[in-house]
């Protein structure tokens, strides 16, 4: 997988959901509330779940908030041509196979159509926070670990990302079965669109692959030499572009800068000074 494919996926999802949102790659990798692990160059590596034996922390999930259909794209240069099946016929058929053609021009782009997006979060956040802090204070929790506290999942997803360096690319999806043309809209998750042809496409996902995890919110331990550690939302800082070193500089009073690895996306290889409230 080209790193640019992952980078443009990150950029589009963060632009839509904000800096507290961490894209999940690969989206077909299952994630659960309470998963913990490390974050390197934006990629989450799972170590375990806080409900596992040894941690034994109880999680109460919130009730899912569902959105029917959302479309994300990299903006200009991404166009859609949806054919419900009637085509240019004078008398359209009562049922037909719908088709969707996505075109990319002017550089690398991404298109995501997500169906049945569910948002869930840890409802008993405070008790989970207290339990994690207790583990940290007893030396059983690494300060480099992050926890999945929120989840954005879709029941079905249609995704295409063009190759890096391609000025033009296209992909065509087609429904597996005929459906009444009156119900054949792009917002209908039951179309069952699958990839039929593609040109200069680096990554594709169709609606038959099942449930996907688009991304998640994370929590992490914030600690310093002058204040007690606390657990707080982990925010993306820096630019979502080319993958570079994952480094963070903490500003400490009367102490030198301490480089903490595996914590934050900085973009191209360079150090970024970040003011952190601790």
C-alpha positions in Angstrom: 0.0 0.0 0.0 1.3 3.4 -0.9 1.7 5.7 2.0 0.0 8.5 0.0 -3.2 6.4 -0.1 -3.3 6.3 3.6 -2.4 10.0 3.9 -5.2 11.3 1.7 -7.7 9.0 3.5 -6.6 10.6 6.8 -6.8 14.1 5.5 -10.4 13.7 4.2 -11.7 12.0 7.3 -10.1 14.5 9.7 -11.3 17.5 7.6 -14.8 16.2 8.0 -14.7 15.1 11.7 -12.1 17.3 13.2 -8.8 16.9 15.1 -10.3 14.6 17.8 -10.9 12.1 15.0 -8.3 9.4 14.2 -8.9 7.5 10.9 -8.8 3.7 11.1 -6.6 1.9 8.5 -7.4 -0.5 7.0 -11.2 0.4 7.5 -12.1 -3.3 7.4 -10.0 -3.9 10.6 -12.5 -4.3 13.4 -12.2 -2.0 16.4 -14.0 -2.0 19.7 -14.5 0.5 22.5 -11.7 0.0 25.1 -9.1 -1.2 22.6 -5.7 0.2 23.6 -2.3 0.3 22.0 0.2 2.6 20.3 -0.2 5.3 17.7 2.7 5.6 15.2 2.5 7.9 12.2 -1.3 7.9 12.7 -1.5 4.1 12.6 -3.1 2.5 15.6 -1.5 -0.8 16.7 -3.8 -2.8 19.1 -2.2 -4.3 22.2 -5.5 -5.4 23.9 -8.7 -4.2 25.4 -9.2 -2.7 28.9 -11.9 -5.3 29.6 -9.4 -8.2 29.2 -8.2 -10.2 32.1 -5.5 -8.3 33.9 -7.1 -5.0 33.2 -10.7 -5.9 34.1 -12.2 -2.4 33.5 -16.0 -2.3 32.9 -17.2 -0.4 29.9 -20.8 0.8 29.4 -21.3 1.8 25.7 -23.7 4.5 24.8 -26.7 4.0 22.6 -25.7 4.2 18.9 -26.5 7.3 17.0 -27.2 6.4 13.4 -27.0 8.5 10.3 -28.4 7.1 7.1 -25.9 8.1 4.5 -22.8 10.4 4.3 -20.5 11.2 1.4 -16.9 12.4 1.8 -14.5 13.4 -0.9 -11.3 15.2 -1.4 -13.2 18.1 -3.0 -12.5 19.5 -6.4 -11.6 16.9 -9.1 -14.0 14.3 -7.8 -17.2 13.8 -9.9 -20.1 11.3 -9.8 -22.2 9.9 -12.6 -25.1 7.8 -11.1 -27.4 5.9 -13.5 -30.5 4.4 -11.8 -30.9 2.1 -14.7 -33.2 4.0 -17.0 -30.3 5.4 -19.0 -31.3 7.4 -22.0 -34.2 5.2 -22.9 -37.4 7.0 -23.8 -39.3 4.5 -21.7 -37.3 3.5 -18.7 -37.4 0.0 -17.4 -39.4 -0.6 -14.1 -36.3 -2.4 -12.7 -32.7 -2.3 -13.6 -29.1 -2.5 -12.3 -27.9 0.8 -11.0 -24.4 2.1 -11.9 -22.1 4.6 -10.3 -19.1 6.1 -12.1 -16.6 8.1 -10.0 -14.0 10.1 -11.8 -10.8 11.8 -10.4 -9.0 14.6 -12.3 -6.2 16.9 -11.4 -4.3 14.7 -8.9 -4.9 12.1 -6.3 -8.4 12.0 -4.7 -10.7 10.0 -2.5 -14.4 9.2 -2.6 -16.3 7.7 0.4 -20.0 6.8 0.5 -20.8 5.5 4.0 -24.2 3.9 4.8 -25.7 3.5 8.3 -23.0 5.3 10.2 -23.1 4.5 13.9 -21.5 6.6 16.5 -20.9 5.1 20.0 -18.8 6.2 22.9 -17.9 5.0 26.4 -20.7 6.2 28.6 -19.1 5.6 32.0 -16.1 7.7 30.9 -15.2 9.0 34.4 -15.0 5.6 36.0 -12.9 4.3 33.1 -10.7 7.4 33.5 -10.2 6.7 37.2 -9.4 3.0 36.6 -6.8 3.8 33.9 -5.1 6.4 36.1 -5.0 3.8 38.9 -3.2 1.4 36.6 -0.8 4.1 35.5 0.0 5.1 39.1 0.7 1.4 39.9 3.1 1.0 37.0 0.7 -1.2 35.0 -0.1 1.3 32.2 2.3 2.8 29.7 2.0 6.6 29.1 2.4 5.8 25.3 -0.8 3.9 25.2 -4.0 5.3 23.8 -7.6 4.0 24.3 -10.5 3.9 21.8 -13.2 6.0 23.5 -15.4 6.7 20.5 -16.2 4.8 17.4 -17.5 5.8 13.9 -18.6 2.7 12.1 -20.6 2.1 8.9 -22.8 -0.9 8.0 -21.7 -0.6 4.4 -19.1 1.6 2.6 -18.2 2.4 -0.9 -14.7 3.8 -1.2 -12.2 4.6 -4.0 -8.8 6.2 -3.7 -6.8 7.0 -6.9 -3.1 6.3 -7.4 -0.5 8.8 -6.4 0.7 10.8 -9.4 -2.4 10.0 -11.5 -3.9 13.0 -13.2 -6.9 11.0 -14.2 -8.6 8.0 -12.7 -12.0 6.4 -12.7 -13.9 3.5 -11.2 -17.3 2.1 -12.1 -19.6 0.3 -9.6 -22.6 -1.8 -10.6 -25.4 -3.3 -8.6 -25.5 -7.0 -8.4 -29.2 -7.3 -8.8 -32.0 -5.3 -10.4 -34.0 -3.1 -8.2 -37.1 -0.9 -8.9 -35.7 2.3 -10.5 -37.9 4.4 -8.2 -35.8 3.2 -5.2 -32.4 3.3 -7.0 -30.7 6.3 -5.4 -27.1 6.6 -4.3 -28.4 6.9 -0.7 -30.0 3.4 -0.9 -27.6 1.0 0.9 -29.4 -2.0 -0.6 -28.1 -1.3 -4.1 -25.3 -3.7 -3.4 -22.8 -1.9 -5.6 -19.6 -3.8 -6.5 -16.6 -2.7 -8.5 -16.8 -3.6 -12.2 -13.9 -1.7 -13.8 -11.2 0.7 -12.7 -8.3 2.7 -14.0 -5.5 4.2 -11.9 -7.2 3.2 -8.6 -5.0 2.4 -5.7 -7.6 1.2 -3.1 -11.3 0.2 -3.4 -14.0 -1.0 -1.0 -17.5 -2.0 -2.1 -20.8 -2.4 -0.2 -20.6 -6.2 0.0 -17.5 -6.2 2.3 -19.7 -5.6 5.3 -19.3 -3.4 8.4 -16.3 -1.0 8.5 -14.7 1.2 11.1 -14.0 4.5 9.6 -12.2 5.9 12.7 -12.3 6.6 16.4 -11.7 9.0 19.2 -8.8 8.3 21.5 -7.9 9.1 25.1 -4.4 9.2 26.6 -2.5 9.9 29.8 -1.2 13.4 30.1 1.7 13.6 32.6 4.3 16.2 33.7 6.8 16.7 36.4 4.8 19.5 38.1 1.2 18.2 38.0 -0.6 14.9 38.7 -1.3 12.8 35.6 -4.7 13.0 34.1 -6.6 11.2 31.3 -7.9 13.4 28.5 -8.9 13.2 24.8 -6.0 12.8 22.4 -6.0 15.5 19.7 -4.3 15.4 16.3 -2.0 18.3 15.8 0.2 19.2 12.8 -0.7 18.7 9.2 -2.3 15.6 7.7 0.0 15.0 4.8 3.0 12.8 4.1 3.8 10.4 6.9 6.8 11.5 8.9 8.2 10.9 12.3 5.7 10.8 15.2 7.2 13.2 17.7 5.9 15.7 20.3 7.8 18.3 22.2 6.5 19.1 25.7 7.0 22.6 27.1 8.1 22.1 30.7 8.8 24.8 33.3 12.4 24.8 34.4 13.0 21.6 32.4 14.4 20.8 29.0 12.2 19.7 26.1 11.4 16.0 26.3 10.8 14.2 23.1 7.9 11.7 23.6 7.7 9.2 20.7 4.6 7.5 19.3 2.2 10.2 20.2 1.4 12.6 17.4 1.3 13.1 13.6 3.6 15.9 12.4 3.5 15.5 8.7 6.8 15.8 6.7 10.0 14.9 8.6 10.6 17.8 11.0 10.0 18.6 14.6 6.9 20.6 15.5 6.8 22.6 18.7 3.4 22.0 20.4 2.2 23.9 23.4 0.5 21.4 25.7 -1.6 22.2 28.6 -0.9 19.8 31.5 
